[in-house]
Structures are given as C-alpha cells and as structure tokens.
C-alpha cells in the first residue's frame, strides 16, 4: 500500500515505514503530524483511488528531526558593468517517518465533500 501526498508545494510517494524530507513543518521531534492532502492511494488489492475517491484519506507520520540542506551558491553577473554578486542559500527541511496510511472507506469521501 502506498499513497501520494502533497505538502510544501511538492508531491511525495510514501509507504508505511518510509523516511522522507519535506519542507519545514512546525513541531518537535517525536510529535505526530497528519497529512490530509492525499492525491492518490493504492489499495493492497491493487485498486488505485484518485481525486474525489481520496477524500477523507490521511497519512500519519512522526517527526524524526529538523535540518538544513546543502548550500546553493547563486552568482549574478552583468558583463561590461562591473557587477558581480554572490549569495548563498540553505533550505530548511523536516525529516518524517510515515507510520500509517488511513484510506477513506466506501462512501466516506462523498460525505466529506458535502454529498454529491
């Protein structure tokens, strides 16, 4: 079973037990976080739920720690103008361990959407 979640403007394919690095999340290491924007869920029977079928599905994870990525150097240059500028950037991230994927049962998605 796996799911595709969206957080921080990016999508991640996750399965129980996976460790992923996502955009920085609020919370202390050891606390639990819940991802509610689930794009797709693959059932153990081979069935793939997408779109409205995933309404009500969640992914529960535990924050493992926070960190910073490697340095990215940005160099700006304009020829013949004596303009040179160098700056660097390090992106913050949060490492999370996926605990479980809770898929919506039949009919739960329609109730969550206010009835279809």
N, CA, C and O of each residue as an XYZ file, in Angstrom:
464
protein
N       0.853     -1.173      0.000
C       0.000      0.000      0.000
C       0.898      1.234      0.000
O       1.876      1.308      0.743
N       0.545      2.198     -0.847
C       1.274      3.458     -0.853
C       0.299      4.595     -1.108
O      -0.844      4.373     -1.506
N       0.767      5.818     -0.873
C      -0.063      6.999     -1.106
C       0.814      8.088     -1.701
O       2.036      8.072     -1.546
N       0.184      9.023     -2.377
C       0.859     10.211     -2.887
C       0.283     11.388     -2.106
O      -0.917     11.654     -2.161
N       1.161     12.097     -1.372
C       0.718     13.232     -0.574
C       1.319     14.504     -1.136
O       2.321     14.473     -1.850
N       0.692     15.628     -0.805
C       1.207     16.924     -1.218
C       1.440     17.768      0.028
O       0.544     17.938      0.853
N       2.656     18.293      0.152
C       2.998     19.187      1.256
C       4.130     20.085      0.799
O       5.055     19.639      0.121
N       4.054     21.340      1.168
C       5.097     22.279      0.790
C       5.163     22.530     -0.702
O       6.215     22.917     -1.211
N       4.070     22.322     -1.414
C       4.049     22.549     -2.854
C       4.671     21.425     -3.664
O       4.859     21.569     -4.872
N       4.993     20.312     -3.024
C       5.590     19.176     -3.719
C       4.800     17.916     -3.399
O       4.106     17.839     -2.385
N       4.919     16.928     -4.285
C       4.227     15.664     -4.076
C       5.248     14.571     -3.763
O       6.344     14.547     -4.324
N       4.870     13.666     -2.855
C       5.747     12.589     -2.423
C       4.983     11.273     -2.454
O       3.825     11.208     -2.043
N       5.643     10.219     -2.945
C       5.069      8.869     -2.905
C       5.599      8.216     -1.634
O       6.808      8.056     -1.469
N       4.687      7.839     -0.732
C       5.096      7.302      0.568
C       4.419      5.964      0.845
O       3.326      5.680      0.356
N       5.100      5.161      1.639
C       4.564      3.887      2.113
C       4.887      3.811      3.606
O       5.802      4.494      4.065
N       4.159      2.999      4.375
C       4.458      2.881      5.804
C       5.912      2.458      6.029
O       6.405      1.518      5.405
N       6.584      3.176      6.937
C       7.979      2.890      7.234
C       8.968      3.776      6.478
O      10.151      3.798      6.819
N       8.509      4.504      5.461
C       9.393      5.385      4.685
C       9.819      6.596      5.502
O       9.062      7.088      6.338
N      11.038      7.074      5.253
C      11.537      8.318      5.831
C      11.731      9.295      4.687
O      12.454      9.005      3.734
N      11.075     10.475      4.777
C      11.191     11.475      3.717
C      11.549     12.827      4.324
O      11.269     13.092      5.493
N      12.164     13.669      3.519
C      12.491     15.040      3.924
C      11.524     15.974      3.204
O      11.500     16.014      1.974
N      10.726     16.724      3.963
C       9.736     17.639      3.397
C      10.078     19.065      3.819
O      10.944     19.276      4.668
N       9.394     20.040      3.226
C       9.578     21.425      3.636
C       9.332     21.540      5.135
O       8.557     20.766      5.697
N       9.975     22.484      5.776
C       9.942     22.593      7.237
C       8.506     22.647      7.772
O       7.674     23.420      7.299
N       8.247     21.801      8.770
C       6.947     21.734      9.437
C       7.104     22.181     10.884
O       8.168     22.013     11.479
N       6.050     22.746     11.443
C       6.063     23.123     12.857
C       5.894     21.861     13.686
O       5.102     20.986     13.336
N       6.623     21.765     14.765
C       6.504     20.613     15.651
C       7.863     20.160     16.139
O       8.891     20.396     15.504
N       7.836     19.502     17.284
C       9.062     18.996     17.892
C       9.340     17.569     17.405
O       8.412     16.847     17.039
N      10.616     17.163     17.400
C      10.920     15.774     17.063
C      10.206     14.820     18.023
O      10.207     15.024     19.237
N       9.600     13.783     17.458
C       8.839     12.823     18.254
C       7.344     13.077     18.220
O       6.558     12.195     18.567
N       6.934     14.283     17.803
C       5.497     14.562     17.737
C       4.919     14.013     16.435
O       5.638     13.796     15.460
N       3.613     13.796     16.445
C       2.945     13.218     15.283
C       2.350     14.312     14.409
O       1.830     15.310     14.909
N       2.431     14.113     13.111
C       1.870     15.050     12.141
C       0.967     14.258     11.203
O       1.196     13.075     10.951
N      -0.064     14.929     10.688
C      -1.034     14.261      9.834
C      -1.120     15.022      8.511
O      -1.359     16.229      8.497
N      -0.924     14.314      7.407
C      -1.046     14.907      6.076
C      -2.435     14.591      5.544
O      -2.775     13.425      5.339
N      -3.234     15.623      5.322
C      -4.619     15.410      4.902
C      -4.823     15.635      3.414
O      -5.864     15.262      2.874
N      -3.845     16.241      2.737
C      -3.985     16.448      1.298
C      -3.369     15.252      0.580
O      -2.207     15.279      0.175
N      -4.183     14.194      0.432
C      -3.743     12.959     -0.207
C      -4.238     12.973     -1.653
O      -5.436     13.106     -1.904
N      -3.317     12.838     -2.595
C      -3.645     12.904     -4.016
C      -4.107     11.548     -4.535
O      -5.048     11.473     -5.325
N      -3.444     10.464     -4.089
C      -3.794      9.119     -4.548
C      -3.469      8.108     -3.451
O      -2.563      8.308     -2.642
N      -4.237      7.016     -3.447
C      -3.992      5.912     -2.510
C      -4.094      4.611     -3.292
O      -5.082      4.371     -3.984
N      -3.062      3.769     -3.178
C      -3.081      2.439     -3.801
C      -3.457      1.430     -2.737
O      -2.761      1.287     -1.732
N      -4.558      0.728     -2.957
C      -5.045     -0.278     -2.017
C      -4.218     -1.560     -2.152
O      -3.617     -1.794     -3.200
N      -4.180     -2.394     -1.103
C      -3.435     -3.667     -1.198
C      -3.984     -4.598     -2.280
O      -3.250     -5.436     -2.803
N      -5.261     -4.458     -2.617
C      -5.857     -5.316     -3.653
C      -5.454     -4.884     -5.055
O      -5.826     -5.532     -6.033
N      -4.699     -3.800     -5.163
C      -4.272     -3.318     -6.479
C      -5.128     -2.177     -7.000
O      -4.855     -1.653     -8.080
N      -6.149     -1.781     -6.266
C      -7.033     -0.707     -6.690
C      -6.391      0.641     -6.373
O      -5.847      0.824     -5.284
N      -6.449      1.583     -7.307
C      -5.872      2.910     -7.127
C      -6.999      3.928     -7.000
O      -7.834      4.052     -7.896
N      -7.021      4.660     -5.881
C      -8.025      5.694     -5.641
C      -7.400      7.052     -5.926
O      -6.337      7.371     -5.393
N      -8.050      7.851     -6.758
C      -7.548      9.189     -7.072
C      -8.700     10.182     -7.045
O      -9.866      9.793     -7.112
N      -8.371     11.464     -6.948
C      -9.375     12.515     -6.998
C     -10.304     12.491     -5.809
O      -9.857     12.399     -4.666
N     -11.604     12.573     -6.071
C     -12.612     12.616     -5.001
C     -12.644     11.341     -4.173
O     -13.095     11.353     -3.028
N     -12.168     10.244     -4.746
C     -12.170      8.970     -4.017
C     -11.246      9.014     -2.803
O     -11.413      8.223     -1.875
N     -10.269      9.931     -2.797
C      -9.319     10.005     -1.684
C      -9.771     10.953     -0.585
O      -9.054     11.121      0.401
N     -10.936     11.579     -0.720
C     -11.426     12.488      0.317
C     -11.582     11.706      1.619
O     -12.179     10.630      1.639
N     -11.047     12.252      2.692
C     -11.105     11.587      3.978
C      -9.883     10.729      4.264
O      -9.709     10.258      5.388
N      -9.035     10.520      3.266
C      -7.820      9.732      3.476
C      -6.763     10.617      4.136
O      -6.658     11.806      3.835
N      -5.985     10.025      5.036
C      -4.917     10.747      5.710
C      -3.680      9.874      5.795
O      -3.753      8.650      5.684
N      -2.541     10.529      5.993
C      -1.276      9.829      6.216
C      -0.731     10.341      7.536
O      -0.547     11.546      7.713
N      -0.470      9.425      8.469
C       0.068      9.798      9.779
C       1.564      9.529      9.787
O       2.028      8.489      9.321
N       2.310     10.491     10.329
C       3.761     10.371     10.365
C       4.298     10.959     11.665
O       3.602     11.710     12.348
N       5.531     10.616     12.001
C       6.203     11.124     13.185
C       7.401     11.949     12.748
O       8.155     11.539     11.865
N       7.577     13.112     13.363
C       8.712     13.970     13.037
C       9.977     13.348     13.630
O      10.066     13.113     14.835
N      10.949     13.087     12.760
C      12.214     12.492     13.189
C      13.219     13.569     13.589
O      14.004     13.377     14.518
N      13.193     14.703     12.885
C      14.115     15.794     13.197
C      14.051     16.886     12.148
O      13.402     16.746     11.112
N      14.739     17.975     12.441
C      14.815     19.104     11.528
C      16.257     19.244     11.057
O      17.185     18.804     11.736
N      16.440     19.855      9.901
C      17.793     20.040      9.385
C      17.827     21.113      8.316
O      16.823     21.761      8.020
N      19.008     21.284      7.746
C      19.183     22.244      6.657
C      19.902     21.536      5.525
O      20.820     20.745      5.744
N      19.466     21.833      4.312
C      20.065     21.226      3.134
C      21.434     21.804      2.836
O      21.921     22.685      3.543
N      22.041     21.300      1.786
C      23.352     21.785      1.368
C      23.277     23.197      0.823
O      22.209     23.666      0.428
N      24.405     23.865      0.804
C      24.441     25.243      0.350
C      24.319     25.318     -1.170
O      24.964     24.564     -1.900
N      23.488     26.234     -1.624
C      23.333     26.531     -3.040
C      23.911     27.919     -3.254
O      23.468     28.878     -2.621
N      24.886     28.039     -4.131
C      25.520     29.323     -4.402
C      24.863     29.967     -5.609
O      24.704     29.333     -6.652
N      24.480     31.236     -5.464
C      23.868     31.993     -6.555
C      24.849     33.094     -6.940
O      25.222     33.913     -6.100
N      25.269     33.121     -8.202
C      26.226     34.108     -8.677
C      25.562     34.926     -9.765
O      25.144     34.386    -10.789
N      25.463     36.239     -9.542
C      24.871     37.140    -10.530
C      25.988     37.947    -11.171
O      26.930     38.376    -10.503
N      25.868     38.145    -12.471
C      26.940     38.784    -13.223
C      26.348     39.522    -14.413
O      25.521     38.981    -15.147
N      26.780     40.761    -14.595
C      26.394     41.523    -15.788
C      27.674     41.977    -16.475
O      28.468     42.721    -15.900
N      27.861     41.535    -17.672
C      29.105     41.846    -18.373
C      29.198     43.334    -18.702
O      28.189     44.006    -18.917
N      30.407     43.816    -18.733
C      30.743     45.203    -19.077
C      30.218     46.223    -18.074
O      30.336     47.423    -18.320
N      29.648     45.795    -16.961
C      29.078     46.739    -15.990
C      29.774     46.656    -14.640
O      29.408     47.369    -13.706
N      30.776     45.788    -14.533
C      31.492     45.598    -13.270
C      30.545     45.191    -12.135
O      30.715     45.596    -10.984
N      29.546     44.381    -12.493
C      28.571     43.932    -11.497
C      28.728     42.438    -11.259
O      28.538     41.626    -12.165
N      29.074     42.093    -10.040
C      29.157     40.694     -9.627
C      28.589     40.598     -8.215
O      28.890     41.422     -7.352
N      27.766     39.581     -7.999
C      27.160     39.414     -6.684
C      27.048     37.918     -6.402
O      26.536     37.167     -7.232
N      27.519     37.486     -5.251
C      27.457     36.086     -4.855
C      26.677     35.983     -3.548
O      26.997     36.643     -2.559
N      25.653     35.144     -3.569
C      24.893     34.883     -2.347
C      24.683     33.378     -2.221
O      24.767     32.652     -3.211
N      24.413     32.914     -1.019
C      24.173     31.503     -0.786
C      22.843     31.294     -0.092
O      22.264     32.226      0.466
N      22.361     30.051     -0.134
C      21.077     29.731      0.481
C      21.109     28.287      0.975
O      21.633     27.405      0.294
N      20.551     28.050      2.154
C      20.367     26.702      2.682
C      18.908     26.541      3.076
O      18.396     27.298      3.901
N      18.239     25.559      2.491
C      16.813     25.352      2.720
C      16.586     24.498      3.968
O      17.246     23.475      4.149
N      15.654     24.916      4.829
C      15.273     24.137      5.997
C      14.372     22.980      5.567
O      13.592     23.114      4.623
N      14.480     21.850      6.258
C      13.615     20.711      5.981
C      13.300     19.974      7.275
O      13.951     20.174      8.300
N      12.287     19.119      7.203
C      11.893     18.274      8.322
C      11.883     16.833      7.834
O      11.296     16.527      6.797
N      12.531     15.951      8.582
C      12.507     14.526      8.266
C      11.349     13.887      9.008
O      11.211     14.054     10.220
N      10.514     13.152      8.278
C       9.376     12.474      8.892
C       9.405     10.990      8.535
O       9.863     10.601      7.461
N       8.906     10.174      9.459
C       8.778      8.736      9.241
C       7.290      8.437      9.118
O       6.519      8.761     10.021
N       6.878      7.826      8.014
C       5.466      7.526      7.770
C       5.070      6.326      8.616
O       5.688      5.264      8.531
N       4.027      6.501      9.441
C       3.548      5.428     10.311
C       2.464      4.595      9.640
O       2.564      3.370      9.575
N       1.422      5.266      9.139
C       0.320      4.525      8.527
C      -0.424      5.391      7.527
O      -0.389      6.620      7.576
N      -1.103      4.698      6.612
C      -1.956      5.346      5.624
C      -3.382      4.927      5.929
O      -3.700      3.738      5.935
N      -4.248      5.917      6.185
C      -5.646      5.635      6.503
C      -6.479      6.048      5.299
O      -6.689      7.236      5.056
N      -6.953      5.057      4.547
C      -7.765      5.335      3.361
C      -9.218      5.470      3.777
O      -9.668      4.800      4.706
N      -9.950      6.334      3.093
C     -11.371      6.512      3.375
C     -12.126      5.265      2.952
O     -11.835      4.677      1.910
N     -13.086      4.867      3.755
C     -13.907      3.711      3.416
C     -14.905      4.067      2.328
O     -15.002      5.234      1.950
N     -15.653      3.092      1.809
C     -16.623      3.384      0.763
C     -17.709      4.325      1.267
O     -18.328      4.083      2.304
N     -17.930      5.395      0.520
C     -18.968      6.354      0.884
C     -18.494      7.470      1.787
O     -19.183      8.484      1.897
N     -17.356      7.335      2.439
C     -16.878      8.377      3.338
C     -16.480      9.637      2.572
O     -16.698     10.752      3.046
N     -15.900      9.456      1.396
C     -15.453     10.590      0.600
C     -16.599     11.500      0.184
O     -16.441     12.720      0.148
N     -17.761     10.912     -0.132
C     -18.901     11.703     -0.559
C     -19.443     12.547      0.587
O     -19.858     13.687      0.379
N     -19.440     11.986      1.810
C     -19.919     12.744      2.956
C     -18.979     13.903      3.267
O     -19.422     14.986      3.651
N     -17.666     13.665      3.096
C     -16.680     14.711      3.376
C     -16.805     15.851      2.380
O     -16.448     16.985      2.700
N     -17.303     15.578      1.176
C     -17.461     16.623      0.156
C     -18.819     17.318      0.263
O     -19.146     18.167     -0.567
N     -19.595     16.973      1.257
C     -20.906     17.605      1.423
C     -21.976     16.929      0.598
O     -22.991     17.547      0.278
N     -21.774     15.690      0.251
C     -22.753     14.954     -0.548
C     -22.610     15.305     -2.018
O     -22.410     16.469     -2.364
N     -22.710     14.329     -2.863
C     -22.534     14.593     -4.291
C     -23.805     14.395     -4.935
O     -23.914     14.560     -6.150
